[in-house]
């Protein structure tokens, strides 16, 4: 890449830092709540997007098919089923998760393990604001909509940056990649769940209700714990490997579903991406 010298070099480096900071801010805003005044619509989306759950006629409330609280052994088996479902699902090399929260909107992550590296394509949306990012074994790429970019504080000081960066793929600086590279790994997902769910030790002491249901047309076992703040629900595949299909706990703003489990998927480098330095040059030109 051609070098930049003199005053232009200083300005370009400063602009690169500013663009990187804007993206870091944007990532935090988009992922942790880029408010857009559409919380009611997002709440409705969370209720409907998960898909219909059908309770089998044989497992209605009065049916013996609905397993009721029982012995300590039954409580332990239920907790072990939940723990196994989480483990076998998050350990998959290929997985897609859809996370719906009141504060963060909807985030869809499609991940694939390549050798020792975890890669993913992710899209976060809340109202009119969207943020996409792709993590490969060696780089991070981001793309923000105009609505999301306007949430960054820098947008008020430099509106030209928004117009230049909007809906453009940018290959981020290596330092930002180092910060973000582990976010699509199984540990990150597991930690996120652990922070929002009761501990397995606590679940072993509780008596859940189990029902046979159908979720997205797939037979499932719904395990429900009555907990402080409301029910904690797990939908677990009833046929074959007991994969976790959905985990929900409204009191902790948790509603996450899983599909594409084990289906090969390759994360692709976005076409037309520009580097931080190239974007900085464009921002400088637009500001003249």
N, C-alpha and C positions, 0 to 999 in steps of 0.2 A: 504494500500500500504506500503511495507517495507520502513523504513526510510533509508536515506543515511547520513553517518556521516563522520566527519573529512574532509580531503582535497578533497575527492571525492564529498562530499556534496557541498563544495564551488564551485568546478568546474562544477558540475551538475546544480547548481542554476544559475551560470553565463551563462552556455550554454543554459539553459531554457530561460533566459532573451534575449539572442542573437537570439534564434530561434523565440521567440515571436516578437522581433523587426523586424526580417527578414520578418515574415508574415505580420506584420503591414505595413512595407514598400512595400511588394509585393502587398498587397491589394490596397494601394494607387497607385502603378504603374499600376497594371492591370486594375483598375477601372478608373483611370484618364489618362491613355495613356502609355501602355508599347510598345513603338514604335518598329516595327519589319521590317520596310522597305517595308511593303505591303499596304501602304495607298491607292494606286491606286486600288488594288484588293478590299480593304474594301469599297472604294467609289462605285465600281461597285456592290458589294454585297448589299449595302444600296439601290441602285436603283432597284435591281431585287428581293430582298427577301421579300419586302412588299407584292408582289403579284399584279396581273393585276387589274387595275381599268377600268371598262367598263362604258362608258357614254351611257345611254339609247338613242335610236334613237329619242325619243320624246322630248329629252332635249338637242338638239344640240344648238350651239351658236345662231342660228337664231330662235330657237323654243321658244314659250311662256312658255314652261316648265322650262326654265332657268330664275329664279327669279332675277330681276335687282334691283339696289338701289331704295329705295322708301322713304316712310315717316319715321318720327321719330319713329312711332309705329312699323314699319317693322324692323327698325334697332334694337329696343329694343327686339323684339321677337326673332330675330336671336341670339343676345347675350345671352338671357335667355335660348335658346335651347342649346347653347354651354355650358353655366354654369351648366345647369341641367345634360347634358351628362357627364360632368366631375364628378359631385357630385355622381350620381347614379352608375357610374362605379367604382370609387375609394372607395366607401363605401361598395362594395361587399365583403362578407367573403371569396370568392374564386375568384382568378383572375390570369391570366398570362399576363405579359407584355414583349414585345420585343423592346429593345431600340437600335437604330443604330446611332452611331455618328462617325464623322471623327476622333476625337481625342481618343475616348475610345473603338472603335470597337463595337462589338455586345454583349449586355447583356440581358439574358433571365431570368426573375424572375417569379416563380410560388409560389404564396402565399396563405396561409389559416389562418383564425382566429380561434384560439382554446380558448374559454372562453375570458379572458381579454388579452391573448397573441397573437401577430402576429408572424406567423412562415413562413419560406420560403425556397425554394431550388433555388439557383441562379448559373448561369454559365456565365462567361465573357470570351470573346475570341477576340484576335486581332492578326492576323497572326498565328504564331506557338505558341503563348503564351496563355494559358488558366488558369483560376482560378475559382474553384467551391467553394461555401460555402453553408452550411445548418444552419439555425437558428431554434432551437426548443424552447419550453417554458423555457428551463433551460440551454441551452448550445449552443456554436458556434463551428462548424466543418469547416475546410478549407482543400482544396487540390489544389496544384499548379503543373502545368506541368514544365518540366525541362526548357523550354524556358522562362516561366514566372519567375521562381526562379532565373534564371541567371540575371534578370534585377535588383535584389536587390543588393545594394552595398556590403553586406556581402559575396556575392557569390565569389567576387574576392579574398577576404582574406581567405575564407574557402570553396574551391570547393567540399570538401567531403560532406558538408551539402546539397548541391544540389543533389548529387547522392542518399543520404539517404532519403531526403524529397520528391523527385520528385514523383508525382502521388500517394502520400500517404495521407489518411485522418487523420487529427490531431484534437483532441478535445482541443480547445484553453483554455487558462487561463481565470478564471472568470472575471478578469479586462478587458480583450479584449472583452469578451462577453458583458459586460456592455456597452462598447463603441459602439458595433455593433448591439445590440439587437433590436433597433427601426428602423433599415434601411428598413425592409420589411413592415412597417406599412403604412397606407394610408396617414398619415401626411407627411411622408418623400417623398412619390410619389407626393403628391399635391404641396409641397414646391418646388420640382424639376421642375415641370411644371410651377409653378407661376414665378419662376426666369427666365424662357425662353419665356414666352408668354406675349403679351400686357395685361394690366389690364382689367377687365371686364368693368370698367367705360369707358376706352378708346374704347373698342369694341362697346359699346352702342352708341358711337358717329359716328361710321364708317358705311359705307354701303357695306355689303358683297354681293357676288354673291352666289346663291344657285342652285345646280343642283342635279337631281336624277341620281345616278350612282350605279354600282354594285362593291363591294369590296370583294374579296375571295368568290364570289358567293352569297353574302348577299346584299340585297337592302339597299342602304344608301343615305343619304343626304350629299352632299359635300358643306361645307360652306367655302368660300374663301374670305379672307380680303387682299387687296393690302396694304402692309405695308412697312415701311422703311427697305431696305435690301432684299425685296422680299415678296412673298405671305405667309400668315399664313393660313394653311388648317386644317379643321376638317372634319373627316368622322364620321357620326352619324347614327346609325341603324335607318332605315325608318319604320320598322315594329316592333310592340310590344314596349317594353321599349326602350327609345332613348339612348342606351349605346354608349359611345365613342369608336369607332373602331380604330381611328388613329388620331394623332395630329402631324403636321409637320411645321417647320419654319427653313428653311436652314440657315438663317442669324444667328440664335442662336444654330446651330448644333443640332436641335431637330427633331427627327423622331421616334415616339414611337407608337406602335400598341398594341391592347388589344384583347385577346380572352379567351376562357375557363371561361367566365364570369358566376359566380354562380354555376359552376360545382364542386361538392364536390371533395376535394383533401386532402390527408393526408401527411404531411411532415414526412419522415422516418429518423431515426438515421442511418448514414452510417455504414455499417458493416466493421469490421476490423480496426476501428479507434484506434489510440494510443493517449495517453495524451502528453502534453508538456514535462513532466518530462521523460516519456518513450522515446520520440523522442530525448531529450537531451542526454540521456544515449547512444542511438544508434549513435548519432553524435560524441560523445566522443570516442566511440569504433572505429569508422571508421577513426578518426583522428590519432589514435595511429600508 
